[in-house]
C-alpha cells in the first residue's frame, strides 16, 4: 500500500514507497505515474507489468474457502516519515497477520489521498495501506478505505496527525502507543487479488486484501493531510482479466 529507501530495502523489509531516494518519481508532471516505467530500468514493471495495482474492484467471486484474516497487531511507538510523496509509518517488529495459513510480518503503513482502490468505479477520500512480508519474501497489502464523516474523526489518526512531518525527508516519532488494529472496521470482510506495489518499482506478486467496509475520518483530518499532499495515489490499472475473490 502505495510511501524512502533503495531497492535493497525491498529485500530487507520492503515498502510501497521504495526507491524514493533513488531515481526521483512523483504523482504528477514529468516524473508522474505515466512516466514511472521510463525513469529507471528497475521500474519497468510500472509500464510493462500485467498485475499492477491499484484496480477497480467489481465482479468479485465468492470463495467460501477464504478464511478471515487473523490480525496480531501490538501497540507501540511509530516513526512517521515524509518521503516527499507519502507519509510512511515505520513500526516496531512484532505485529503480524495470518492469511491463508501464511504469516506476514507488518513492515509499515502509509496513506493515500484519494484512496487507491475503487469499488464499482468509486474512490474514497483516503486509504491506509499496511504492508506485510512473509519469511520467504512474499508480500501482502491490507488496504482499508476511509470516507469522510464530519462528526467522526478517526482515533488512530488523531494520535498520528499532530506529528505529521511537514517537509520531505523529515521524520517524527510518535511516542504514544499506536495500535494499527484501530484502523480495522468491525466487519472484516475483504476482496483479494494478486497485484503489485503501487509505487516504483511496482514489484508484482503482491497479495492485496481490500476491506469491503470503509472506516470514517473527519473533514479536518482530510484537510491536514491534503495540506501536505494534494494528491498522492496512483491511477487505476488494467486488471487484465485477473480474478477478484471475496470471502464470506
Secondary structure, DSSP 8 states (H G I E B T S, - for coil): ------THHHHHT--TTTTTTSS---SSGGGSGGGHHHH-GGGTHHHH-SS-S--EE-S-EE-TT----EEE---EEEEEEE-SS-EEEE--TT-EEEETTEEEEEEEEEEESS-SSEETTB--SEEEEEEEEETTS-EEEEEEEEEE-TT---HHHHHHGGG---STT-EEEEEEEE-GGGG--SS--EEEEEEE-SSTT--EEEEEEEESS-EEE-HHHHHHHHTT-S---------TT---EE--
